[in-house]
């Protein structure tokens, strides 16, 4: 377990160095980037690596992306079964 925790710490440190996060007031963010709930801070990610965006994506955006991926896969399966 200690080895796994050390590995997780190393990954988190790398992500923190690579993907700088700036906390900002929600009102300055675009509607689709605003988090839900009272007392929740908004944030901007200042990293050029594409992984940075995945690590800090808002939950509704992430769900929409996953839903679209699943829909595309389902369409392919349905098309293959028609053959």
PyMOL CGO cylinders between C-alpha atoms (Angstrom):
from pymol import cmd
from pymol.cgo import CYLINDER

trace = [
    CYLINDER, 0.00, 0.00, 0.00, 2.87, 2.40, 0.76, 0.3, 1, 1, 1, 1, 1, 1,
    CYLINDER, 2.87, 2.40, 0.76, 4.25, 1.92, -2.75, 0.3, 1, 1, 1, 1, 1, 1,
    CYLINDER, 4.25, 1.92, -2.75, 0.89, 2.72, -4.31, 0.3, 1, 1, 1, 1, 1, 1,
    CYLINDER, 0.89, 2.72, -4.31, 0.51, 5.86, -2.19, 0.3, 1, 1, 1, 1, 1, 1,
    CYLINDER, 0.51, 5.86, -2.19, 4.02, 6.99, -3.14, 0.3, 1, 1, 1, 1, 1, 1,
    CYLINDER, 4.02, 6.99, -3.14, 3.17, 6.47, -6.81, 0.3, 1, 1, 1, 1, 1, 1,
    CYLINDER, 3.17, 6.47, -6.81, -0.06, 8.45, -6.41, 0.3, 1, 1, 1, 1, 1, 1,
    CYLINDER, -0.06, 8.45, -6.41, 1.84, 11.26, -4.69, 0.3, 1, 1, 1, 1, 1, 1,
    CYLINDER, 1.84, 11.26, -4.69, 4.34, 11.38, -7.56, 0.3, 1, 1, 1, 1, 1, 1,
    CYLINDER, 4.34, 11.38, -7.56, 1.57, 11.52, -10.16, 0.3, 1, 1, 1, 1, 1, 1,
    CYLINDER, 1.57, 11.52, -10.16, -0.23, 14.27, -8.23, 0.3, 1, 1, 1, 1, 1, 1,
    CYLINDER, -0.23, 14.27, -8.23, 2.96, 16.31, -7.90, 0.3, 1, 1, 1, 1, 1, 1,
    CYLINDER, 2.96, 16.31, -7.90, 3.63, 16.01, -11.63, 0.3, 1, 1, 1, 1, 1, 1,
    CYLINDER, 3.63, 16.01, -11.63, 0.05, 17.06, -12.43, 0.3, 1, 1, 1, 1, 1, 1,
    CYLINDER, 0.05, 17.06, -12.43, 0.25, 20.00, -10.05, 0.3, 1, 1, 1, 1, 1, 1,
    CYLINDER, 0.25, 20.00, -10.05, 3.47, 21.24, -11.68, 0.3, 1, 1, 1, 1, 1, 1,
    CYLINDER, 3.47, 21.24, -11.68, 2.19, 20.68, -15.22, 0.3, 1, 1, 1, 1, 1, 1,
    CYLINDER, 2.19, 20.68, -15.22, -1.38, 21.95, -14.81, 0.3, 1, 1, 1, 1, 1, 1,
    CYLINDER, -1.38, 21.95, -14.81, -1.48, 25.18, -12.86, 0.3, 1, 1, 1, 1, 1, 1,
    CYLINDER, -1.48, 25.18, -12.86, -4.93, 25.97, -11.47, 0.3, 1, 1, 1, 1, 1, 1,
    CYLINDER, -4.93, 25.97, -11.47, -6.17, 29.47, -10.69, 0.3, 1, 1, 1, 1, 1, 1,
    CYLINDER, -6.17, 29.47, -10.69, -9.23, 29.80, -8.47, 0.3, 1, 1, 1, 1, 1, 1,
    CYLINDER, -9.23, 29.80, -8.47, -11.56, 32.58, -9.60, 0.3, 1, 1, 1, 1, 1, 1,
    CYLINDER, -11.56, 32.58, -9.60, -15.01, 33.84, -8.79, 0.3, 1, 1, 1, 1, 1, 1,
    CYLINDER, -15.01, 33.84, -8.79, -17.74, 31.99, -10.64, 0.3, 1, 1, 1, 1, 1, 1,
    CYLINDER, -17.74, 31.99, -10.64, -19.17, 35.18, -12.10, 0.3, 1, 1, 1, 1, 1, 1,
    CYLINDER, -19.17, 35.18, -12.10, -16.12, 35.70, -14.35, 0.3, 1, 1, 1, 1, 1, 1,
    CYLINDER, -16.12, 35.70, -14.35, -16.46, 32.27, -15.98, 0.3, 1, 1, 1, 1, 1, 1,
    CYLINDER, -16.46, 32.27, -15.98, -18.50, 31.34, -19.03, 0.3, 1, 1, 1, 1, 1, 1,
    CYLINDER, -18.50, 31.34, -19.03, -21.83, 29.74, -18.24, 0.3, 1, 1, 1, 1, 1, 1,
    CYLINDER, -21.83, 29.74, -18.24, -20.68, 26.26, -19.27, 0.3, 1, 1, 1, 1, 1, 1,
    CYLINDER, -20.68, 26.26, -19.27, -17.59, 26.54, -17.03, 0.3, 1, 1, 1, 1, 1, 1,
    CYLINDER, -17.59, 26.54, -17.03, -19.39, 27.60, -13.86, 0.3, 1, 1, 1, 1, 1, 1,
    CYLINDER, -19.39, 27.60, -13.86, -19.52, 25.00, -11.10, 0.3, 1, 1, 1, 1, 1, 1,
    CYLINDER, -19.52, 25.00, -11.10, -22.80, 24.37, -9.30, 0.3, 1, 1, 1, 1, 1, 1,
    CYLINDER, -22.80, 24.37, -9.30, -23.53, 25.05, -5.65, 0.3, 1, 1, 1, 1, 1, 1,
    CYLINDER, -23.53, 25.05, -5.65, -23.05, 27.85, -3.15, 0.3, 1, 1, 1, 1, 1, 1,
    CYLINDER, -23.05, 27.85, -3.15, -19.57, 28.45, -1.85, 0.3, 1, 1, 1, 1, 1, 1,
    CYLINDER, -19.57, 28.45, -1.85, -17.96, 26.49, -4.67, 0.3, 1, 1, 1, 1, 1, 1,
    CYLINDER, -17.96, 26.49, -4.67, -14.98, 28.22, -6.28, 0.3, 1, 1, 1, 1, 1, 1,
    CYLINDER, -14.98, 28.22, -6.28, -14.56, 28.42, -10.01, 0.3, 1, 1, 1, 1, 1, 1,
    CYLINDER, -14.56, 28.42, -10.01, -11.20, 27.78, -11.60, 0.3, 1, 1, 1, 1, 1, 1,
    CYLINDER, -11.20, 27.78, -11.60, -9.15, 28.09, -14.74, 0.3, 1, 1, 1, 1, 1, 1,
    CYLINDER, -9.15, 28.09, -14.74, -6.48, 25.64, -15.80, 0.3, 1, 1, 1, 1, 1, 1,
    CYLINDER, -6.48, 25.64, -15.80, -3.25, 27.11, -17.15, 0.3, 1, 1, 1, 1, 1, 1,
    CYLINDER, -3.25, 27.11, -17.15, -1.62, 24.12, -18.74, 0.3, 1, 1, 1, 1, 1, 1,
    CYLINDER, -1.62, 24.12, -18.74, -0.94, 23.40, -22.39, 0.3, 1, 1, 1, 1, 1, 1,
    CYLINDER, -0.94, 23.40, -22.39, -0.93, 19.62, -22.00, 0.3, 1, 1, 1, 1, 1, 1,
    CYLINDER, -0.93, 19.62, -22.00, -4.30, 18.14, -23.10, 0.3, 1, 1, 1, 1, 1, 1,
    CYLINDER, -4.30, 18.14, -23.10, -4.35, 16.01, -19.95, 0.3, 1, 1, 1, 1, 1, 1,
    CYLINDER, -4.35, 16.01, -19.95, -4.71, 19.18, -17.90, 0.3, 1, 1, 1, 1, 1, 1,
    CYLINDER, -4.71, 19.18, -17.90, -8.16, 19.83, -19.33, 0.3, 1, 1, 1, 1, 1, 1,
    CYLINDER, -8.16, 19.83, -19.33, -9.28, 16.26, -18.58, 0.3, 1, 1, 1, 1, 1, 1,
    CYLINDER, -9.28, 16.26, -18.58, -8.10, 16.50, -15.00, 0.3, 1, 1, 1, 1, 1, 1,
    CYLINDER, -8.10, 16.50, -15.00, -10.02, 19.69, -14.30, 0.3, 1, 1, 1, 1, 1, 1,
    CYLINDER, -10.02, 19.69, -14.30, -13.12, 19.33, -16.48, 0.3, 1, 1, 1, 1, 1, 1,
    CYLINDER, -13.12, 19.33, -16.48, -16.48, 20.17, -14.94, 0.3, 1, 1, 1, 1, 1, 1,
    CYLINDER, -16.48, 20.17, -14.94, -18.61, 17.10, -14.25, 0.3, 1, 1, 1, 1, 1, 1,
    CYLINDER, -18.61, 17.10, -14.25, -21.50, 18.04, -16.58, 0.3, 1, 1, 1, 1, 1, 1,
    CYLINDER, -21.50, 18.04, -16.58, -19.06, 18.59, -19.47, 0.3, 1, 1, 1, 1, 1, 1,
    CYLINDER, -19.06, 18.59, -19.47, -17.38, 15.25, -18.77, 0.3, 1, 1, 1, 1, 1, 1,
    CYLINDER, -17.38, 15.25, -18.77, -20.71, 13.43, -18.67, 0.3, 1, 1, 1, 1, 1, 1,
    CYLINDER, -20.71, 13.43, -18.67, -21.74, 15.02, -21.98, 0.3, 1, 1, 1, 1, 1, 1,
    CYLINDER, -21.74, 15.02, -21.98, -18.49, 13.90, -23.62, 0.3, 1, 1, 1, 1, 1, 1,
    CYLINDER, -18.49, 13.90, -23.62, -18.82, 10.35, -22.28, 0.3, 1, 1, 1, 1, 1, 1,
    CYLINDER, -18.82, 10.35, -22.28, -22.46, 10.22, -23.37, 0.3, 1, 1, 1, 1, 1, 1,
    CYLINDER, -22.46, 10.22, -23.37, -21.47, 11.23, -26.91, 0.3, 1, 1, 1, 1, 1, 1,
    CYLINDER, -21.47, 11.23, -26.91, -18.72, 8.58, -27.03, 0.3, 1, 1, 1, 1, 1, 1,
    CYLINDER, -18.72, 8.58, -27.03, -21.14, 5.90, -25.85, 0.3, 1, 1, 1, 1, 1, 1,
    CYLINDER, -21.14, 5.90, -25.85, -23.77, 7.03, -28.35, 0.3, 1, 1, 1, 1, 1, 1,
    CYLINDER, -23.77, 7.03, -28.35, -21.25, 6.79, -31.21, 0.3, 1, 1, 1, 1, 1, 1,
    CYLINDER, -21.25, 6.79, -31.21, -20.22, 3.31, -30.11, 0.3, 1, 1, 1, 1, 1, 1,
    CYLINDER, -20.22, 3.31, -30.11, -23.84, 2.19, -29.82, 0.3, 1, 1, 1, 1, 1, 1,
    CYLINDER, -23.84, 2.19, -29.82, -24.60, 3.45, -33.33, 0.3, 1, 1, 1, 1, 1, 1,
    CYLINDER, -24.60, 3.45, -33.33, -21.65, 1.47, -34.72, 0.3, 1, 1, 1, 1, 1, 1,
    CYLINDER, -21.65, 1.47, -34.72, -22.81, -1.69, -32.95, 0.3, 1, 1, 1, 1, 1, 1,
    CYLINDER, -22.81, -1.69, -32.95, -26.36, -1.26, -34.21, 0.3, 1, 1, 1, 1, 1, 1,
    CYLINDER, -26.36, -1.26, -34.21, -25.13, -0.70, -37.77, 0.3, 1, 1, 1, 1, 1, 1,
    CYLINDER, -25.13, -0.70, -37.77, -22.97, -3.84, -37.59, 0.3, 1, 1, 1, 1, 1, 1,
    CYLINDER, -22.97, -3.84, -37.59, -25.90, -5.94, -36.36, 0.3, 1, 1, 1, 1, 1, 1,
    CYLINDER, -25.90, -5.94, -36.36, -28.04, -4.85, -39.30, 0.3, 1, 1, 1, 1, 1, 1,
    CYLINDER, -28.04, -4.85, -39.30, -25.58, -6.56, -41.67, 0.3, 1, 1, 1, 1, 1, 1,
]
cmd.load_cgo(trace, "trace")
